[in-house]
Amino acid sequence: MTANKLVLFDLDGTLVKAGGSGRLALNTAIAELYGAKNICSRISVMGKTDVENFTSAARLASGKKPCAEVFRQVEQRYLKHLPGEVRQAVKGGRYELIKGIKGFLSALENAGVPYGLGTGNVKAGAYIKLEPSGLSEKFVFGGFGGDGMHRAQVLRAAVKRAEKHLKTSFKPSQVYIIGDTENDVFAAVENGYHSAVVTSGFGDEKTLLKAGPELMESDYSDLYPWLLWLGVKQDPKGVERGSYICPDTPIDHVFYSRTGIDAMSLRVGIKSLRKKKKADAKLAR
């Protein structure tokens, strides 16, 4: 396949909501190993990789940094309990797809835009969570929680696997990240990728807006802004508001319509701020 765009999806809160099955499975794993109850109520797991969450949970429960063997035990017990927790979530009506996701994936397929996963879940856990959705077979490559402690590493691993699978290469400007927390946005920006979020996931809307994604939508029920953001559809009218006349790119158009911020001015401002920080650092030496 010859492709000039790549879309990577986070999983929890972006594709599906698995009813807290991951949190419950980790609680059980840590309780079995250390006797500590409800460990996830004492750590922040949202938007983190499983490597981060397993490490933080084991450290808090044991009082010391976990070694590789301890980490392996936590992961094994987590994966042992996760399928049952997912089944209970489905049975209890706590498992759901983010609205419009199947239609969005079909639209990407019709446009010839490849997509994969960029999730903090370890690989086995990701596909366990996806199984009830019927989407598992659609995601043939991706980056996973086992690829690194931080999400930026996960995304880089996903791009490399996509390039290998598709037998092509992608520039950072051709990679589009979709998530539901500010950490997804930060990881995308760190790598020079585009970023968008759904607000019906687990992120706080005000926090998401401050993170500065190029697009914010409640879900995928309205495909037009998503396809405009990706450049799959074009807006013949552009935007005209005050001094902001016609965006440089479709992304600028969507970003301005959502935030009222001229994306080009924002980029120039960030560049100037970075230069000032470097200059201040030199003076402080």
N, C-alpha and C positions, 0 to 999 in steps of 0.2 A: 504493500500500500504506500502510495505517495501522499504524505500529509504535511500541511503547513501549520497545523494547530494541534495541540494536545490538551485534553481536559482531564484533571485529576480530582476525584471526589473524596472528601472525608467520608466516614461511614456514620457514626453515631450522631443523630440529629441533622444529618445532611442527606442521607439516603433513607435511613430507617430510625425509629426509636424502638429500642429493644427492651423497654420496660425496666431499666435498671439491672438487667441480667448480669452485666459485667461487674458492677459494684457488688451485687449479692454473691456472685461466685468468688470474688476476691475476699469478701468478708469471711466466707466459709473456709477458704484455703488458709487464711491467717489464723482463724480460730482453731483449726485442726493442728496447725504447726506450733502455735504459741499460747493458745488459750485466750487471746485477746478478742473481745467481742466487738462487732460493728466497727471495724477499723476505718472503714471509708468515711465514717462520720467525723473522723479526726484528721483527715488529710484532704487536700483539694485534688480531685481526679479529673475534673472537667477540662477537656482540651489538651490533656497530657498524653504522653505515650505510655503503653503498658510497661515499658522498661522503667520509666519514671515512677509509675504507680506501684509496681511490684517492689521496687527498691525502697520507696518511701514507706510503704506499709510494713515491710519486713524490718526496716531500721527502727520505726516507731515501736513496733511490737517487741523487738528483741533488745533494743537499746544500743545496738551496734550496727555498723555497716555490713550488709550481707555479702558473703563471698559468692563465687560463681555457683557452688553446689547448692547453697540456700536459695539463690535466685531460681535455679532449675527446679527445686522442689516446689516453690511457690507457683511457678508457671505450670508445672504438671498438675498440681491440685486445682488450680484455677480452670484449666482446660477440662479436667475431669468433671467439674461441677457446672461449667457453663452451659452445656447442652440442656441439662435439666432445667436450669433457670430460664433459658430461652423458651422451652416448651411451656413452662408455667406462665411466662409472660404472654404467650400466644393464647393459651387456655383462658387466662384471666382478662383478655382484651386489652392488655397493656402494650402489645406489640403493634406497631403501625408504620406504614410507608409515609414518607413526606409527600404531601399532596402534589400530584402532577409529575412525579419523577419518572414514571414509565413513559409518559408522553415525551418528556424531555430527552430521554435516552433514545427513543425512536427518532426524534428530530435530529439528533446528532448523527445517528446511523445514516439517515437519509441524506444528510449533508456531507457525509464522508469524513466526519470528524471523529478520530479515535478517542477513547476515554478509558481510564483505569482508576485504581484506588490510590489514595494518598492518606492512609489512616494510621492512627496511633496504636491500633489493635495489632497484636501479634498475628501472623498470617492465619494460623489455624483458628484463632478466635474470631477473626474477621469473617471467615466463611461460615462459621457456626452461626454467627449473628445474622448473616445475610440469607441463610438457607430458607427460612419461612417466607421470605419476600419474593422468591422466584427470580432473583436478580443475580444469583451467584455465577451462573454460566456466562453472563454478560461481561464480567470483569476477569479478564484473562491475564492481566499483569497489574503490578502496583508496587507501592512502597508500604512497609508495615512497621509496627512498633519495634520489632526485633532488629531493624536496620540502624537504630541509633537511639540515643537518649532523648534527642530533641527532634521536633517535627521538621525543621529545615533539612536535617539529614535524611529523614524519611522521604521527603519530596524529591531530593536529589536521586535517591535510590530508585524511586518510581520512574523518573525520567530516563534513567539509564536502562531500566528493564523495558520501558516502552520503545526506546531506540533499538534495542536488540530484537525485540519481538516484531517490530514494524520494519526493521532494516532501513532505518532513516535516522536523521539527527534533528534535534530541535534547539533553536536559540532560546534563551530565557524569555524573550519577548513573544514567543510562540506558545508558551505554557500558561494555562489558565487553571487556577486553583479555586475550588468551591468548598466552603466549609460552613461552620455555624458558630465558631468562637473567634475571639480576637487572636488566639494563638495560630489559627489557620492563616489569618491575614499577615501576622508578623513573620511566619515562616515563609510565606510566599514572597513578601517584600525582601526578606533577607537574601533570597535567591534571585531576585530580579524578575519574578513571575507576576502575572496578573492575579487579582484576587476578587472574589465575590462571596457573599454569605447569604444564607437563609436565616430569617429571624424566628422561624417556628421551631428551631432546634433548641439547644441548651444555652446559648449565649444571651447575655443581657443586651437589649437593643441599643441603649445609650452607650454602653461600653463598645459595642460593635461599631457604632458610628464614629466614635473617637479614634478607633483603630484605622479608619480611613480606607475601607474596601472600595473598589471601583463600582460595585453594584451591591445593593441590599434589596432583597425581595422576601416576602413572607414565605413563599414556597415556589413551586414551578408551575402553578396553575395557569399563569399568563406567560407564555413562552416568548412573546415578542421582546421584552427587555433582555432576556438571556441571549437570544439569537442576535440581537443588536450588539450586545456587549462582545460577543464572539466574532462579530463581523460577518456572520452568516447572512444576516439581513441588513439592508441599508435604510437609513432614514433620509428620504429625499428633501425634507424641509429643514433639517438641522434644528438649532435652537437660537433664539434671539431674545436675550434678556439683558437690559442695561448695556454695559460695554462688552458683554460676552456674546459674540456673534459667530455662530457656526463652530462646532468643535473641530479640533485637529483630527480626532479619531472617533469612532463609534463609542469607545470606552469613555472618552472625555464627555461625550453627550450624555451618557447614562449617569456618570458620576455627578455631573453638574445638576441634572434633573433631580437627583436624589438629595444632594447636599447643599446646593447653591454655591458650591466652591468651584472656581475655575481650576481645573486639574493642572493646566500648564503653569499657572501662577503658583500653585502648591508645589509643583516639582522644582520650580526656580527657587522658591523660598527654602525648601529643604536643602537644596544644593548650596545656597548661600550660608545656611546655618551650619552645615557640615564644614565648610571652608573656615568659618569663624571658630568652630570648636578646635579644628586643627591648628589654627593660628594661636589660639589661647593656650593650647597644650604646649606649643613650642616656647611660648613666653614663660610658661611655668617651670620649664626645665632649668 
